[in-house]
């Protein structure tokens, strides 16, 4: 039987056709002969900017806009740019320019702009916004790509009767249409049949009309894509031009003549276009034939085409090029990459095309042509891009391969077990390799040396087996890791004790142990499986292989080191940390008598953050715990928290080895601080970048410590968005982005270091802060108590004033009163002494001053000594005050300044040491009488003065109360109105609630009544059923009785008849008269018996009727009793309802009483 065959439509573009020579007299370009005035070409310029956003690749409608970059054609939409409403007016001002993210990145990459955050909108080269511009979403394209929508013209030239349905060219046009919602893309298909000169003229006249129509398009066509679907002659590579005359026989012509006929009429369109491309969807003979390919290159240059794509497959199928053409549309037409740059990436989308055909790219370069051939290569199927036959020409095998391992796989697999057995012995292994080599060489000779062998076959064999062994080991390791991950216990309680091999093996190899246990139980016939399971598991554990033991060791070390999974740790810590710490400290106290103070840290759920807590044993003999027992210990605790947090951060989030850290610490130069605590600039010569970053961090931290008075780290996340609010104006360069020093580059470090060198040369501080995070500022108890009363001062503008504020606590206390400005006098008073009574006096004076600002008071001259004056320029009290007690009696007036000055000198006298005295210290301090007793007397006088000031405050409050009465009265009225409104609302709400309750109760009652009715109906039905059952039972009993009586009567009649028969036999010889007499007697007797039986039956019937009557009467009595009980229950319910109604009425009366009460 011959093989089955069928015919289908030809899909490839090759074939045979006779070559003809066509004359083109004046038919090349009829459009060029059209007069200039006959066609008006619109010169309107279409927008050069893209119509779609660079980030989301989408358009913008309604409230969103497209911002056009001033440096390139790209655009970005307002949906992707997070622009607040208050910034909309700023960016719409004149002179504001927009720079897209791609231009920003490319400018930084090429060094045209420093690496700064993206601000987007600029005016005169400076950012318009204070902070960087946030971008929503991710960039889906490269920074060099666009989303272009320049006009595109598709022209498909198709051979007559060539079926191009579903071809790639029309699909590419349909793919591109959504990018042109407003037009700008056109597809035209032209069918050609130019097999004679007359047909050529007809074809050109048709194309001229099309060209005139296309030239009238506003703005012209920026890009033109030609696609030619044709067959080629397999011998000469000539394209088909159509039919010869009226016969349907294709003819062909040289490629240069063919392209002149096809592209000649489109010359004006090609010249006006920026880019023009030609895709040849025809068989590879057009490029495989040298003459035809040379003519093709000449024609491409002649017609000024930007690029041409051709294929060399002998029987090329255009549908296979679909992916390549779509990639061309996306990369070249939309994203605007050059075709030479994008073509290698386009080929990655068309891997199957590479097996079908090579691709040739012809790109015009001024007056020359660059031709590139792209071939698909594979080490086995297409080595170096060269085609291999499907079948061996000698042996006929199908699987041909250039890889020697594939050809001799049977030999390699056969010796694999021997090689693995000898891998530990070098001599045995070399002997096995020699055997393998001999077998491969012999097989190679038998196959005719078709597959080349490597130069060193022994090394290649070793390499092959080594790769196989590594692959198997990697597979085993992968399986072991997967087993470890799946078997790892998630409960945190499992890790309380250090895990052993036995604990880990039970988890890792649970399935293997269970299978071994089942096998042993089946072999031994054990009836109690649980009893022997542990013994069998131990046996399997003792018989583990070396690989399994290694796996157990690896899992044990890992589980002991890492502990429970992080999620389990979080839950277990949340539920048990406090209790465990308390139990542990209490156990130490009971067993060893130890008091414990512990610093405990753990990770937070947020990244790179820690939680540090302090735990200590409960005190037994003192009131306060250790951590809060004094101010000094509190400070020590706070510092310990910070140090422990820094150390724990390195423990939980390691960045480098400990040795590297020690080397870094030893490599850092010592940072020297001045008298005020500010850092002096060290030398950075020979220091690597990490150490320079650490030095910058230390310099900033020293300045922050001086300003805040605490050792807390600099809050870089808070400072980076707005550094001008926290740092002095001249602390850092203006063009430097302030961020965490660990994120600074070497360039940034060099800039800030040079700037600090200039400041250090001018004897200025390197860095100074003007603001800090409120939680970082250290405050005393007095500051916290009075912080709400003190009015904040205005911002300090000059740098010197900023520094004076920062060091006020250190220098103001030793100054004279004349050196203090008017707006800082209360700060000066606070700095004179830390005595509690004195600070209360200062606060009272401050409150009195605030209250009497708006009250007119008489200007009275107080009789105060000269040293109690704000104009006194001495920082120490006069000598006569240190020699007499009269100064105590001068405290009767409420003078905060005098009291503070006396307390300051008392403290100086107590702390005075003659050998340690500073220059300028008066010598009379050594013999002064201002000792501790003097301070106590002054404290008493201060208390009296404070009480008098409190009285003045009360008087001031009474003086100001008159003004506030009207306001208070108005406020009271408002409150009354509000109360009345609230009461009305409450009444309304109560009424609504009552109505709802009534409705609910009524509904409930109705439901209950319905339920009761249903229950009564059910009971009646049950009673009727019971009555019917009882009647049936009685009927059955009666029928049974009647049956029993009928049987008794039948037996009696039978006996009597027997007796009569016997009597008749005996009296046979007697006369007939006697017989008749006897018969009559018998008949009379029988009639009497029948009458007696009928009377008995009637009596029984009467008895039964009486019983039924009695039962009916009893049932009626029971029903009456039940009805009485129901009536009683109804009466009870009515009484309950009446009581509830009475309660409701009482509630109403109470509510109305509340509502009518006084407002």
Helices and strands as residue ranges (DSSP letters): E 14-15, E 18-19, G 31-33, G 36-38, E 66-68, E 75-77, H 85-91, E 96-98, H 101-109, E 121-123, E 126-127, E 152-159, H 168-177, E 185-192, H 197-215, E 223-229, E 232-233, E 239-243, E 250-253, H 255-263, G 264-266, H 267-272, E 275-281, H 285-288, H 290-302, E 307-311, G 318-321, H 322-328, I 329-334, H 339-347, H 351-356, E 359-365, E 368-374, G 383-385, H 404-407, H 409-414, H 416-421, H 426-446, H 457-487, G 492-495, H 501-508, H 510-524, H 529-542, H 546-562, H 566-592, E 597-603, E 610-616, G 626-628, H 631-652, H 658-667, H 689-708, H 716-721, G 723-725, G 741-743, H 746-761, G 774-776, H 781-786, H 799-806, H 808-811, G 812-814, G 817-819, G 822-824, H 825-832, H 836-851, G 879-882, H 886-889, G 890-892, H 896-911, G 914-916, G 923-927, H 932-1066, H 1072-1155
